[in-house]
Amino acid sequence: MLLHLPIAIAATLSPIVVSAAVPQFDIARECRFEGGSIVEFGRCSEDERAAFLELQNAWMQFAGADKKNCVASTRIGGFASYVELLVCLKMARDAENEYRGSRGPQTTEAMRPHAPGVTVGVGHDPTTPEQAPGKGTR
């Protein structure tokens, strides 16, 4: 009975392979789901085709984890859209770039001593009640 446990654990921990190609969605079904007139259907189809072409050109530039998460979230509800997938991937990429940019060189100016034995700034932990803001003035 427990002999199959290592196999089950290995199967659940194996990484999910992200395809090297853009997943295939049924854009006609998606655009019919959106509803509306023939003009709206045509506009939806054109938007989906344009997003698909952009995804084909940029697919390898997106991180594997982002592709996995965005494809999964795009398919929620049974319908999938290349426009939604492209927006999700761009937002994930931009968030990662913003995160990396915010981790650049940090200044320590706020932590410089302003008086002997006193440091003011982030992480200041008052050691006496008189040093705490609003304390000691009653």
Beta strands, then each sheet from edge to edge (+ up, - down):
strand 1: 113-115
strand 2: 118-119
sheet 1: 1+ 2-
end
